[in-house]
Amino acid sequence: MPVVKFLGKELSCKKGSLLRDVLIDHGMSPHNGAAKALNCFGLGTCGTCTVKITGITHPLTAVERFRLNLPPHRLEDGLRLSCQVRVNHSIFVEKGQGFWGQDISGLGTNQD
Ligand code: FES
């Protein structure tokens, strides 16, 4: 059973679960501020559920490749859409600042 490390918590989930669902099912959120209510609810269009993932994941989906190439995101930032990522292995997840989580300047590599 994979474990998602997020904000100091360890969240177990069924292999293949959508990351956004895992966070929400554990009372957490991949969205910041008003984006918790103003989002596409997992369609992959709003871009507010972005996260930085450390660990093994599948390649970007076509939906991610499209949305993460539109402002304020940039593909080269390496973010993922948590609503499109299936958790198949244990991963470490961080969230950037800003409505879309696009400000990743404060993210580190501390996986504790
Ligand atoms: S919830 Fe909108 S892109 Fe993921």
Backbone and ligand atoms as CSV (ligand in chain L), in Angstrom:
chain,resi,resn,atom,element,x,y,z
A,1,MET,N,N,0.846,-1.187,0.000
A,1,MET,CA,C,0.000,0.000,0.000
A,1,MET,C,C,0.890,1.248,0.000
A,2,PRO,N,N,0.803,2.075,-1.040
A,2,PRO,CA,C,1.658,3.266,-1.110
A,2,PRO,C,C,1.338,4.271,-0.008
A,3,VAL,N,N,2.332,5.056,0.358
A,3,VAL,CA,C,2.157,6.105,1.353
A,3,VAL,C,C,2.485,7.452,0.703
A,4,VAL,N,N,1.617,8.417,0.926
A,4,VAL,CA,C,1.838,9.787,0.449
A,4,VAL,C,C,2.259,10.628,1.646
A,5,LYS,N,N,3.458,11.192,1.586
A,5,LYS,CA,C,3.909,12.106,2.641
A,5,LYS,C,C,3.553,13.520,2.208
A,6,PHE,N,N,2.766,14.213,3.038
A,6,PHE,CA,C,2.303,15.563,2.687
A,6,PHE,C,C,2.098,16.350,3.966
A,7,LEU,N,N,2.748,17.495,4.048
A,7,LEU,CA,C,2.615,18.386,5.198
A,7,LEU,C,C,2.820,17.657,6.528
A,8,GLY,N,N,3.830,16.818,6.567
A,8,GLY,CA,C,4.184,16.129,7.793
A,8,GLY,C,C,3.331,14.926,8.139
A,9,LYS,N,N,2.381,14.590,7.275
A,9,LYS,CA,C,1.510,13.433,7.529
A,9,LYS,C,C,1.860,12.306,6.551
A,10,GLU,N,N,1.577,11.091,6.960
A,10,GLU,CA,C,1.766,9.939,6.087
A,10,GLU,C,C,0.392,9.351,5.797
A,11,LEU,N,N,-0.014,9.408,4.537
A,11,LEU,CA,C,-1.357,9.009,4.130
A,11,LEU,C,C,-1.286,7.721,3.311
A,12,SER,N,N,-1.821,6.653,3.842
A,12,SER,CA,C,-1.851,5.392,3.100
A,12,SER,C,C,-2.994,5.416,2.115
A,13,CYS,N,N,-2.798,4.757,0.976
A,13,CYS,CA,C,-3.869,4.707,-0.018
A,13,CYS,C,C,-3.768,3.440,-0.840
A,14,LYS,N,N,-4.843,3.157,-1.534
A,14,LYS,CA,C,-4.879,2.020,-2.437
A,14,LYS,C,C,-4.023,2.336,-3.656
A,15,LYS,N,N,-3.248,1.377,-4.094
A,15,LYS,CA,C,-2.423,1.573,-5.286
A,15,LYS,C,C,-3.305,1.987,-6.460
A,16,GLY,N,N,-2.889,3.020,-7.181
A,16,GLY,CA,C,-3.650,3.494,-8.331
A,16,GLY,C,C,-4.641,4.600,-8.013
A,17,SER,N,N,-4.708,4.992,-6.740
A,17,SER,CA,C,-5.621,6.075,-6.361
A,17,SER,C,C,-5.151,7.388,-6.971
A,18,LEU,N,N,-6.099,8.263,-7.268
A,18,LEU,CA,C,-5.743,9.603,-7.731
A,18,LEU,C,C,-5.223,10.409,-6.542
A,19,LEU,N,N,-4.106,11.082,-6.730
A,19,LEU,CA,C,-3.473,11.804,-5.627
A,19,LEU,C,C,-4.417,12.835,-5.012
A,20,ARG,N,N,-5.130,13.592,-5.833
A,20,ARG,CA,C,-6.054,14.614,-5.296
A,20,ARG,C,C,-7.084,13.949,-4.389
A,21,ASP,N,N,-7.607,12.813,-4.777
A,21,ASP,CA,C,-8.601,12.104,-3.965
A,21,ASP,C,C,-8.001,11.637,-2.650
A,22,VAL,N,N,-6.763,11.171,-2.702
A,22,VAL,CA,C,-6.101,10.697,-1.478
A,22,VAL,C,C,-6.013,11.838,-0.466
A,23,LEU,N,N,-5.573,13.005,-0.934
A,23,LEU,CA,C,-5.432,14.149,-0.029
A,23,LEU,C,C,-6.786,14.554,0.540
A,24,ILE,N,N,-7.776,14.663,-0.305
A,24,ILE,CA,C,-9.108,15.101,0.150
A,24,ILE,C,C,-9.727,14.052,1.083
A,25,ASP,N,N,-9.558,12.789,0.758
A,25,ASP,CA,C,-10.117,11.724,1.613
A,25,ASP,C,C,-9.500,11.742,3.016
A,26,HIS,N,N,-8.301,12.302,3.135
A,26,HIS,CA,C,-7.644,12.401,4.437
A,26,HIS,C,C,-7.834,13.782,5.053
A,27,GLY,N,N,-8.776,14.555,4.535
A,27,GLY,CA,C,-9.074,15.865,5.106
A,27,GLY,C,C,-8.066,16.942,4.759
A,28,MET,N,N,-7.288,16.704,3.713
A,28,MET,CA,C,-6.296,17.684,3.280
A,28,MET,C,C,-6.691,18.183,1.890
A,29,SER,N,N,-5.876,19.077,1.325
A,29,SER,CA,C,-6.241,19.611,0.020
A,29,SER,C,C,-5.004,19.945,-0.795
A,30,PRO,N,N,-5.067,19.708,-2.099
A,30,PRO,CA,C,-3.979,20.142,-2.967
A,30,PRO,C,C,-4.184,21.573,-3.451
A,31,HIS,N,N,-5.242,22.239,-2.967
A,31,HIS,CA,C,-5.570,23.590,-3.410
A,31,HIS,C,C,-5.227,24.595,-2.320
A,32,ASN,N,N,-4.910,25.808,-2.745
A,32,ASN,CA,C,-4.628,26.906,-1.816
A,32,ASN,C,C,-5.814,27.863,-1.768
A,33,GLY,N,N,-6.114,28.378,-0.582
A,33,GLY,CA,C,-7.072,29.463,-0.419
A,33,GLY,C,C,-8.385,29.257,-1.161
A,34,ALA,N,N,-8.767,30.280,-1.937
A,34,ALA,CA,C,-10.047,30.257,-2.643
A,34,ALA,C,C,-10.128,29.129,-3.667
A,35,ALA,N,N,-8.988,28.626,-4.093
A,35,ALA,CA,C,-8.995,27.532,-5.070
A,35,ALA,C,C,-9.586,26.251,-4.485
A,36,LYS,N,N,-9.712,26.206,-3.147
A,36,LYS,CA,C,-10.357,25.030,-2.537
A,36,LYS,C,C,-11.810,24.924,-2.992
A,37,ALA,N,N,-12.436,26.069,-3.290
A,37,ALA,CA,C,-13.822,26.066,-3.784
A,37,ALA,C,C,-13.879,26.327,-5.285
A,38,LEU,N,N,-12.933,27.138,-5.777
A,38,LEU,CA,C,-12.942,27.527,-7.184
A,38,LEU,C,C,-11.949,26.666,-7.956
A,39,ASN,N,N,-12.364,25.469,-8.286
A,39,ASN,CA,C,-11.506,24.594,-9.080
A,39,ASN,C,C,-12.369,23.717,-9.972
A,40,CYS,N,N,-11.735,22.963,-10.810
A,40,CYS,CA,C,-12.481,22.167,-11.809
A,40,CYS,C,C,-12.882,20.798,-11.268
A,41,PHE,N,N,-12.607,20.539,-9.996
A,41,PHE,CA,C,-13.006,19.298,-9.318
A,41,PHE,C,C,-12.435,18.052,-9.999
A,42,GLY,N,N,-11.235,18.206,-10.517
A,42,GLY,CA,C,-10.533,17.035,-11.026
A,42,GLY,C,C,-10.580,16.812,-12.514
A,43,LEU,N,N,-11.083,17.781,-13.261
A,43,LEU,CA,C,-11.150,17.619,-14.718
A,43,LEU,C,C,-9.805,17.852,-15.401
A,44,GLY,N,N,-8.885,18.484,-14.670
A,44,GLY,CA,C,-7.568,18.738,-15.251
A,44,GLY,C,C,-7.498,20.024,-16.044
A,45,THR,N,N,-8.445,20.929,-15.840
A,45,THR,CA,C,-8.480,22.153,-16.635
A,45,THR,C,C,-8.073,23.409,-15.878
A,46,CYS,N,N,-8.289,23.454,-14.559
A,46,CYS,CA,C,-8.052,24.714,-13.834
A,46,CYS,C,C,-6.587,24.917,-13.477
A,47,GLY,N,N,-5.877,23.858,-13.230
A,47,GLY,CA,C,-4.454,23.975,-12.900
A,47,GLY,C,C,-4.169,24.377,-11.473
A,48,THR,N,N,-5.162,24.335,-10.586
A,48,THR,CA,C,-4.937,24.777,-9.205
A,48,THR,C,C,-4.491,23.647,-8.273
A,49,CYS,N,N,-4.506,22.437,-8.730
A,49,CYS,CA,C,-4.164,21.296,-7.855
A,49,CYS,C,C,-2.713,20.868,-8.029
A,50,THR,N,N,-1.889,21.753,-8.563
A,50,THR,CA,C,-0.498,21.391,-8.828
A,50,THR,C,C,0.259,21.050,-7.556
A,51,VAL,N,N,1.154,20.113,-7.688
A,51,VAL,CA,C,2.043,19.730,-6.594
A,51,VAL,C,C,3.400,19.358,-7.172
A,52,LYS,N,N,4.390,19.415,-6.291
A,52,LYS,CA,C,5.706,18.903,-6.652
A,52,LYS,C,C,5.826,17.522,-6.021
A,53,ILE,N,N,6.188,16.562,-6.817
A,53,ILE,CA,C,6.292,15.185,-6.327
A,53,ILE,C,C,7.734,14.721,-6.399
A,54,THR,N,N,8.205,14.139,-5.305
A,54,THR,CA,C,9.505,13.477,-5.291
A,54,THR,C,C,9.237,11.992,-5.131
A,55,GLY,N,N,9.761,11.213,-6.053
A,55,GLY,CA,C,9.512,9.776,-6.019
A,55,GLY,C,C,9.081,9.297,-7.391
A,56,ILE,N,N,8.761,8.035,-7.456
A,56,ILE,CA,C,8.415,7.422,-8.747
A,56,ILE,C,C,6.960,7.699,-9.095
A,57,THR,N,N,6.772,8.266,-10.287
A,57,THR,CA,C,5.419,8.501,-10.794
A,57,THR,C,C,5.380,8.118,-12.263
A,58,HIS,N,N,4.179,8.054,-12.810
A,58,HIS,CA,C,4.040,7.796,-14.247
A,58,HIS,C,C,4.338,9.083,-15.013
A,59,PRO,N,N,4.599,8.991,-16.311
A,59,PRO,CA,C,4.851,10.191,-17.116
A,59,PRO,C,C,3.635,11.114,-17.116
A,60,LEU,N,N,3.863,12.364,-17.480
A,60,LEU,CA,C,2.769,13.322,-17.605
A,60,LEU,C,C,1.684,12.761,-18.508
A,61,THR,N,N,0.436,12.942,-18.099
A,61,THR,CA,C,-0.665,12.573,-18.985
A,61,THR,C,C,-0.812,13.670,-20.042
A,62,ALA,N,N,-1.589,13.404,-21.072
A,62,ALA,CA,C,-1.825,14.413,-22.108
A,62,ALA,C,C,-2.517,15.631,-21.515
A,63,VAL,N,N,-3.423,15.397,-20.576
A,63,VAL,CA,C,-4.127,16.507,-19.915
A,63,VAL,C,C,-3.133,17.368,-19.145
A,64,GLU,N,N,-2.231,16.742,-18.401
A,64,GLU,CA,C,-1.215,17.501,-17.665
A,64,GLU,C,C,-0.313,18.271,-18.615
A,65,ARG,N,N,0.119,17.637,-19.659
A,65,ARG,CA,C,1.033,18.280,-20.607
A,65,ARG,C,C,0.395,19.545,-21.191
A,66,PHE,N,N,-0.907,19.477,-21.459
A,66,PHE,CA,C,-1.611,20.640,-22.008
A,66,PHE,C,C,-1.729,21.743,-20.956
A,67,ARG,N,N,-2.280,21.408,-19.769
A,67,ARG,CA,C,-2.566,22.450,-18.773
A,67,ARG,C,C,-1.297,23.042,-18.165
A,68,LEU,N,N,-0.313,22.202,-17.946
A,68,LEU,CA,C,0.914,22.687,-17.306
A,68,LEU,C,C,1.805,23.464,-18.261
A,69,ASN,N,N,1.385,23.564,-19.501
A,69,ASN,CA,C,2.107,24.376,-20.481
A,69,ASN,C,C,1.419,25.725,-20.686
A,70,LEU,N,N,0.388,26.001,-19.873
A,70,LEU,CA,C,-0.341,27.272,-19.940
A,70,LEU,C,C,-0.048,28.084,-18.684
A,71,PRO,N,N,0.054,29.429,-18.819
A,71,PRO,CA,C,0.292,30.277,-17.649
A,71,PRO,C,C,-0.762,30.066,-16.571
A,72,PRO,N,N,-0.371,30.200,-15.303
A,72,PRO,CA,C,0.945,30.628,-14.849
A,72,PRO,C,C,1.966,29.498,-14.786
A,73,HIS,N,N,1.593,28.337,-15.246
A,73,HIS,CA,C,2.521,27.205,-15.158
A,73,HIS,C,C,3.480,27.171,-16.343
A,74,ARG,N,N,4.557,26.421,-16.126
A,74,ARG,CA,C,5.533,26.172,-17.186
A,74,ARG,C,C,5.942,24.710,-17.040
A,75,LEU,N,N,5.953,24.000,-18.124
A,75,LEU,CA,C,6.299,22.574,-18.061
A,75,LEU,C,C,7.628,22.343,-17.360
A,76,GLU,N,N,8.577,23.247,-17.581
A,76,GLU,CA,C,9.915,23.051,-17.027
A,76,GLU,C,C,9.966,23.166,-15.509
A,77,ASP,N,N,8.884,23.642,-14.880
A,77,ASP,CA,C,8.854,23.699,-13.419
A,77,ASP,C,C,8.692,22.305,-12.810
A,78,GLY,N,N,8.247,21.361,-13.604
A,78,GLY,CA,C,8.172,19.980,-13.130
A,78,GLY,C,C,7.023,19.677,-12.188
A,79,LEU,N,N,6.018,20.549,-12.167
A,79,LEU,CA,C,4.860,20.280,-11.305
A,79,LEU,C,C,3.953,19.233,-11.942
A,80,ARG,N,N,3.066,18.696,-11.137
A,80,ARG,CA,C,2.072,17.721,-11.622
A,80,ARG,C,C,0.690,18.173,-11.192
A,81,LEU,N,N,-0.311,17.713,-11.920
A,81,LEU,CA,C,-1.700,17.950,-11.518
A,81,LEU,C,C,-2.109,16.775,-10.640
A,82,SER,N,N,-2.366,17.060,-9.368
A,82,SER,CA,C,-2.677,15.958,-8.449
A,82,SER,C,C,-3.952,15.218,-8.852
A,83,CYS,N,N,-4.813,15.852,-9.620
A,83,CYS,CA,C,-6.059,15.189,-10.053
A,83,CYS,C,C,-5.821,14.201,-11.193
A,84,GLN,N,N,-4.625,14.218,-11.750
A,84,GLN,CA,C,-4.319,13.325,-12.874
A,84,GLN,C,C,-3.287,12.262,-12.520
A,85,VAL,N,N,-2.662,12.413,-11.355
A,85,VAL,CA,C,-1.571,11.505,-10.975
A,85,VAL,C,C,-2.111,10.322,-10.180
A,86,ARG,N,N,-1.811,9.144,-10.641
A,86,ARG,CA,C,-2.183,7.918,-9.916
A,86,ARG,C,C,-1.006,7.522,-9.024
A,87,VAL,N,N,-1.320,7.207,-7.784
A,87,VAL,CA,C,-0.281,6.867,-6.809
A,87,VAL,C,C,-0.027,5.359,-6.862
A,88,ASN,N,N,1.099,5.014,-7.440
A,88,ASN,CA,C,1.456,3.598,-7.550
A,88,ASN,C,C,2.625,3.218,-6.652
A,89,HIS,N,N,3.316,4.244,-6.138
A,89,HIS,CA,C,4.461,4.051,-5.249
A,89,HIS,C,C,4.379,5.114,-4.157
A,90,SER,N,N,5.113,4.901,-3.084
A,90,SER,CA,C,5.158,5.913,-2.028
A,90,SER,C,C,5.870,7.148,-2.570
A,91,ILE,N,N,5.310,8.328,-2.253
A,91,ILE,CA,C,5.841,9.579,-2.791
A,91,ILE,C,C,5.844,10.662,-1.722
A,92,PHE,N,N,6.646,11.680,-1.963
A,92,PHE,CA,C,6.706,12.877,-1.116
A,92,PHE,C,C,6.116,14.023,-1.926
A,93,VAL,N,N,5.173,14.729,-1.340
A,93,VAL,CA,C,4.411,15.744,-2.081
A,93,VAL,C,C,4.538,17.099,-1.383
A,94,GLU,N,N,4.781,18.130,-2.176
A,94,GLU,CA,C,4.840,19.500,-1.666
A,94,GLU,C,C,3.915,20.387,-2.486
A,95,LYS,N,N,3.442,21.453,-1.857
A,95,LYS,CA,C,2.551,22.390,-2.530
A,95,LYS,C,C,3.184,23.767,-2.566
A,96,GLY,N,N,3.166,24.403,-3.723
A,96,GLY,CA,C,3.681,25.754,-3.856
A,96,GLY,C,C,2.681,26.780,-3.352
A,97,GLN,N,N,3.107,28.032,-3.343
A,97,GLN,CA,C,2.254,29.133,-2.912
A,97,GLN,C,C,1.518,29.720,-4.120
A,98,GLY,N,N,0.525,30.548,-3.835
A,98,GLY,CA,C,-0.224,31.210,-4.890
A,98,GLY,C,C,-1.483,30.435,-5.241
A,99,PHE,N,N,-2.413,31.111,-5.928
A,99,PHE,CA,C,-3.709,30.502,-6.246
A,99,PHE,C,C,-3.559,29.162,-6.958
A,100,TRP,N,N,-2.619,29.099,-7.886
A,100,TRP,CA,C,-2.408,27.872,-8.665
A,100,TRP,C,C,-1.293,27.004,-8.081
A,101,GLY,N,N,-0.707,27.456,-6.974
A,101,GLY,CA,C,0.443,26.735,-6.420
A,101,GLY,C,C,1.655,26.864,-7.314
A,102,GLN,N,N,1.660,27.966,-8.073
A,102,GLN,CA,C,2.700,28.155,-9.091
A,102,GLN,C,C,4.019,28.662,-8.533
A,103,ASP,N,N,4.006,29.240,-7.302
A,103,ASP,CA,C,5.243,29.756,-6.717
A,103,ASP,C,C,5.926,28.638,-5.947
A,104,ILE,N,N,6.927,28.073,-6.559
A,104,ILE,CA,C,7.598,26.916,-5.955
A,104,ILE,C,C,8.955,27.295,-5.377
A,105,SER,N,N,9.196,28.606,-5.256
A,105,SER,CA,C,10.518,29.055,-4.793
A,105,SER,C,C,10.823,28.596,-3.367
A,106,GLY,N,N,9.784,28.396,-2.549
A,106,GLY,CA,C,10.024,28.012,-1.159
A,106,GLY,C,C,10.074,26.520,-0.931
A,107,LEU,N,N,9.927,25.740,-1.980
A,107,LEU,CA,C,9.912,24.286,-1.789
A,107,LEU,C,C,11.327,23.758,-1.693
A,108,GLY,N,N,11.505,22.850,-0.760
A,108,GLY,CA,C,12.823,22.279,-0.579
A,108,GLY,C,C,12.797,20.794,-0.881
A,109,THR,N,N,13.824,20.153,-0.472
A,109,THR,CA,C,13.897,18.714,-0.716
A,109,THR,C,C,13.869,17.925,0.579
A,110,ASN,N,N,13.514,18.612,1.692
A,110,ASN,CA,C,13.412,17.931,2.985
A,110,ASN,C,C,12.211,16.995,2.959
A,111,GLN,N,N,12.459,15.702,3.060
A,111,GLN,CA,C,11.377,14.733,2.950
A,111,GLN,C,C,10.939,14.179,4.301
A,112,ASP,N,N,11.285,14.879,5.382
A,112,ASP,CA,C,10.846,14.423,6.712
A,112,ASP,C,C,9.380,14.730,6.941
L,1,FES,S1,S,-8.510,20.067,-9.923
L,1,FES,FE1,FE,-8.426,21.380,-11.645
L,1,FES,S2,S,-6.633,20.757,-12.691
L,1,FES,FE2,FE,-6.763,19.404,-11.011
